[in-house]
Structure formats: structure tokens, C-alpha cells
């Protein structure tokens, strides 16, 4: 979970936009979170396959918390 609020203010996970087993490309919309009254999209940090979701919808999240596991596609990463 990136630090969206320039501090340690928690956010609420709103909705997952992908499911385990789906391929994602770096920058794709991965999940929506609520920050105050604003909805913020979090992008996939890498290209690969979403292996596991580690936080549920409606969970309160803090910066640094693990959201998901992506099996990175090594062929798309810089050398």
C-alpha cells in the first residue's frame, strides 16, 4: 500500500478491479481505495499475473501494508 496521504492516515479498500489469475501490465488499474471522500485508483507496480489478494474489500489499510502478490513477468522487466 503506497503512502497516499503524506502520513500514516489509513485508507479503505473499495473494490478490486482484477482477480487472482489475471494478467496485469504495469500501470493497469489494480484496485480502488477511498481516501477521505475521494476514490483513488492504485496501479499495478509490475507486469505479471496477480497470484494472491492479501486485503479484502472494506479493509482499512495503512502505508506499507501488503495488498497483493504479483508473479512478475521477467521478460518485461529492464535488465
VENZI-V584024 format. One record per residue. N is the residue number from 0. D_LAST is the distance of its C-alpha to the last C-alpha in Angstrom with 2 decimals. Layout:
# VENZI-V584024
n: <N,N>
d_last: <D_LAST,D_LAST>
This chain:
# VENZI-V584024
n: <0,1,2,3,4,5,6,7,8,9,10,11,12,13,14,15,16,17,18,19,20,21,22,23,24,25,26,27,28,29,30,31,32,33,34,35,36,37,38,39,40,41,42,43,44,45,46,47,48,49,50,51,52,53,54,55,56,57,58,59,60,61,62,63,64,65,66,67,68,69,70,71,72,73,74,75,76,77,78>
d_last: <25.61,24.73,27.57,29.23,32.51,31.65,33.24,33.88,35.79,35.18,34.46,35.56,33.34,35.02,33.49,30.45,29.31,27.39,28.40,26.80,25.40,24.44,21.06,19.79,17.40,15.98,19.03,21.59,24.78,24.69,27.88,30.73,32.21,35.45,35.49,39.20,40.44,37.20,34.80,31.11,28.26,25.19,22.00,19.48,16.69,14.11,14.31,15.99,19.55,21.95,23.18,25.68,27.55,28.56,30.97,33.86,35.29,37.79,36.13,36.09,32.66,31.78,28.66,26.15,27.66,25.51,25.97,23.99,21.43,18.69,17.02,13.46,12.37,9.10,9.04,9.08,6.44,3.80,0.00>
